[in-house]
Amino acid sequence: MQCYFTGEVFVRPGQPITAGVVSFKIPDLEITFRAQFKGSPQECQYASLLALLEFVDLNPHLFRNKSLELYSDSDMVVTQVNEEPDDLPKDLAMYRNMALTYKRKFPYILTHIRRGNNPATKGIPHTDA
């Protein structure tokens, strides 16, 4: 089953981060999730992945006998979760470890896609933070 996630933090130059959004979409189930988030852009991306993985974990009946294909426009998250990065920032290690804990509970494939091809981004303004 294909699942998509993204996170976006809204930043104005010279201003502190005040708002962001985590989002995931599961087209086959007609589910879209969005929630406010405050944190760095990298934390927001990981929070989106973890929200999706928690949803899968809490609703196993919806995913039984299905392979999970997760897609993100965050190359950083995809690379860090799929590989053993030598230079993983300490503040992101706990997020990566939580994603790997879920991967031991239920297997998933994590792939990078362009933002324009990610249904979870629809309706979310994009900033270059």
C-alpha positions, 0 to 999 in steps of 0.5 A, a space after each residue: 500500500 502506498 503512503 505519502 508523508 511530508 513536513 513543512 515549517 513556515 519561516 520568515 527571514 529573521 523571525 523564529 519558527 512559529 508554525 509548521 505542519 505534518 502531513 500524510 496521505 494514504 490514497 487507497 484508504 482515502 485518509 489524509 492527516 494534518 497536524 500543527 508542528 513546531 520544530 526545525 524543518 528536519 524534525 518536522 519531516 521526521 515527525 511526519 514519518 513517525 505520525 504515519 508509522 504510528 497510524 499504521 501501528 495502531 491500525 494493523 487491520 487496515 494494513 494486514 497482508 499488504 506491503 508498505 511503500 512509504 514515499 517522502 519528498 525529504 531526501 534527508 529522511 529517506 537517506 538517513 533511515 535507509 542507510 547508516 549515516 556517518 554524520 547523523 546529527 545527534 538531535 535527529 538520531 532519536 527520530 531515526 531510531 524510532 523509525 527503525 524501531 517501527 521497521 522492526 515491527 512491520 517492514 516498509 520500503 522508504 523511497 524519495 519522490 519529488 515534492 510535486 509528485 507527493 499527494 501529502 503536499 497538496 494544499 500546503 504552502 512551500 517555503 525554502 527553509 
